[in-house]
Structure formats: C-alpha cells, structure tokens
Amino acid sequence: MQRILLILVFAFSTSWCQYLPPVFPDSDRAQRVMATQGFVENLLREFMKQRNAPGLVYGVMLDGQLLYSGGFGVINLERGYKADPTSLFRIASMSKSITAVAILQLRDAGKLSLDDPASKYIPEMKNLRLLTSDSPVITIRHLLTHGSGFPEDNAWGDRQLDATDAELRKLMADGPSFSTPVGTEFEYSNVGFALLGQIVQVVSGMSFEEYTTRNIFEPLGMKNTVWEYSKAPGEKLALGYGWMEGKHEVIPLLHHGSYGAMGGLITSIEDFAKYVAMHLGAWPARDGAETYPLRRSSLREMHHPWRFDRVNARFRYPNGRECAMASAYAYGLRWTQDCDGVVSVGHSGGLPGFGSNWTMLPQYGLAIMSFDNRTYGGTATVNAAILDSILSVTGLQRMTLPPSEILKTRAQELVPFLQNWEKAETSGLFGENFFLDMPAALRQREAREVFEKAGPIRAVREIVPENQLRGTFVLEGTSADVSVYFTLTPEPTSLFQVVRIRTVGK
C-alpha cells in the first residue's frame, strides 16, 4: 500500500501542480443559460398579464454579459410606444445602491468615514430628540443599513421624490419621529437614503445628480440614465400606471428632488446591465487592476449582510420547494442566503406607477433585471422563480477558487503519511497542536480501518479548495473512496493543524 501511494504521489506532483481550475468549470454555461430564454419570457408574460402591467422589460446576465433581454407591452398607452430594453423606466428603490456607491467612493477617497455622525454634514441633525437617552448618534453607516431608528416610510416616502433640499432639512430641524432606538433594529427608511444624498452633495460640492452622473454613470457608459424625467426622450420614457376599477390610470411623474437618492433613478435594461456587470465583476476576490468606478473590495463590502433582518424557516420558492431563508440588509442592497447556501444580492423598487427588481447570484455570476410600469409591480417574486429555475434546468456550477500553491504543495506532501503516519512527527510539516490533539498511535489505528475499507488506491483526485488554506481531496479506492480534509495554520509557513480522513461510498 505504501508503495502504491508513493507512486500516486509522483503522478500527483507532476500533473497536479499545473492544475488551475477556471473560475467557472462548466465551459458551455453561456449556451445553457441562453437556452432558457423561452421559458423565462413565458414566465414574465404570465406575470405581466396577472399584474395588469401595461409594459415590462427584462434582461438576464451571466459573467458580466447581458446574454438576452426583451420587452412586452407598451410604455405609453396613449401613444402606443413599445417596451424594449432601451425603454427608460423609473426603478424606484433600486436607486439606493447608486447612493451607496457614491458614499463609498467618497469614503475610499478619504473624504468621509462611514462612522462619522450624519450631523457632521447635516447640522440640522445635531439636536435630534432620539427615542431613548442612551441611543448613539446616527452615523452614515446607520443610514446605509436602515439602522437609524427612523420609521418605515414607504407609502409616505414614495410621494416625496420632488421635495426640495430645504424641505428635507426642515424635517430634521423640526425633529422627526423615531420608531426604534438607533442601531438596534432593521427599519426601512427612505428618509435615511435621502439624507445620504445630502451628504454626497455636501462632501463632493456637487449636486447629487451631477456627482452620480460624472462619477458613476459616465465611467460605466450609462449614457441614457437620468434622474430628471424631463431629460429623457419622450418616445423612450415609460409612463407609470395604476390599475383601478378594472382600468389603467396614468400616474403623473414627479420631478427629481431631495428624495431622488432613495428612489428616483430612470434607466433602461441596456444601461443598468452595465451597472450590474460592475457588481458581478467584484467576484471572486483576486489580483489585477481595478477597472470599475468603485473598488472591487468596496463592492464586496456593499454586498455583505451588515444588518440582520429575519429568518424565514418555512420559506418556499415559487415552485413550492421549501428552503429556509435568512435575510439582511447590506449597503443599499438586500442580501439573502437559503438552506442550500445560495446567496442572492439585489434590490426591489416600487413607486406609484412602477415596480422593479434586480437580483444577482454572485457565486454563479448570474443576474436578472426586470422593470414594469404598474404601481408596485413587484417583480422580485418572478425574478426569484426565474433564477431558481435557471439553476435547476442548467445545472450551473458555482465559481471555484483555484487552489493556492501552499494548498497544492501540502496536499502533495500529505499523501505519503496517510496510511500509517510513519515519520510524520519528525517531518516538520505538522503544527505543534497536531499530535497533541490526536497521538500518532490513534491516527495509525484510524488509518488502518479506513484503508482496509477502501481497498487498493487507484488514483488521487485534484484538491477542491474551501479557501486558500483549507480543502479536500479524494483517494479513489477499489471498494470505497477516502475523503481527505485538511486545514493549515496561520503561521508564515503554513503547517497542518487538522487532517480528517473518512471513507465515502461509491
């Protein structure tokens, strides 16, 4: 057995050191996702019909590319303008992540700290009467994560888009109401993101509209994205509609104002795809030049679940599959993780006249966007159904990290010891804890039992990294396979701190 393992190690070392799995191992992934367009369109058409939406547009992205897109219905019932991926929709609260990007750009430039009191930039907030005397001051981070203590304000906030800066600041000066102590709970606040827009203006010395256009939209090539609806071409601008008493009723658009930072952006599928591509491009973490308007590390920071929202132990996907779901708020984005470990990041939008959602699965490089022009159209549910279906029918694989050199080297060095641990204690490859945690005699006994069940070893598979210092590989046996898991120490020269072996059935 020892000789067989040594022979395998030689083969292992000569070929495996050159093994560098691609980020996405399924090379025909784009073609498989492209093949889903038909059923995706059927789902969206049915959704549009059920919701009585005059028009709907959508796009599906993979690995930073807009794979396919389309539109149904009209954006203007009176003039009959057709909905398509160049049509401009107001995307409501999907706008919040734009505001978060602006804040993080300014943070990265050293012009503010997320832990600065908001009152440093908005003096009208200095004398707020908070809900409790022991509440901390409201920081920029509180505003980004809906932890300010301001009450949920969707119905009211949706009608404030065109409020002036002076009106927003007067609300602060007069003393707004609070529903929770600062920093204790998630409470969705449009006021909070309107205040972030004010901070962008104060720190940058530009209007919010000018700053985001110059520093986000123009670098990304989003040439048709605007905040003020009067700047959009009439034949491209989607009008918003409500469905009341069996008919559509046009809802007048509000001009851009101080609350635009929370929900006023007007964009198209083609333009917004460039923004989504930036977010997808932040994954995985890697070496290389920065090419986006915001650092990749800051984008990943945006995607992190900073403020817990809830756990739904009985969550069901639209197809009826039950899978527990945890949710949290990131920076201007929502985050969820289901029972299978699938992470989604994105945001919905809803205003009188409009509904929207974009969701990405960063582990898979997959994303969807859909906008409609019906009050609170609510495309989040259908988008979730589409992404879940795409994963199911395509068998899309998660991105994999290439193993680090130390991980590959240590795996190669470990194989000769696995049968009987002979000379392992003097090899210098094992951390000081290793044989204290489990003496060599016990490891030898375990190894005999495992390899007797496995039978002769025929091959060694490539390591599958869990991260850059931890991974698993498999020894293929004639009767059973042997799974080998190990993790390395944090020392400058990483050594084995844990090794676990077990048989796995054929």
Secondary structure, DSSP 8 states (H G I E B T S, - for coil): -HHHHHHHHHHHHHHHTT----SSS-TTHHHHHHTTHHHHHHHHHHHHHHHT-SEEEEEEEETTEEEEEEEEEEEETTTTEE--TT-BEE-GGGGHHHHHHHHHHHHHTTS--TTSBGGGT-GGGTT---SSTT----BHHHHHTT-S-----HHHHTT-TT--HHHHHHHHHH----SS-TTTS----HHHHHHHHHHHHHHHSS-HHHHHIIIIIHHHT-TT-BSSGGGS-TTTB--EEEEETTEEEEE------TTHHHH--EE-HHHHHHHHHHHHTT-S---S---SSS-HHHHHHHHS--EEEEEETT-B-TTS-B--EEEEE-SSSEEEEETT--EEEEEEEEETTEEEEEEEETTTTEEEEEEESBTT--THHHHHHHHHHHHHHH----------HHHHHHHHHHGGGTTT-TT-TTSS-B-TTHHHHS-HHHHHHHHHHHHHHH-SEEEE---EEEETTEEEEEEEESS-EEEEEEEE-SSSS--EEEEEEEEE--
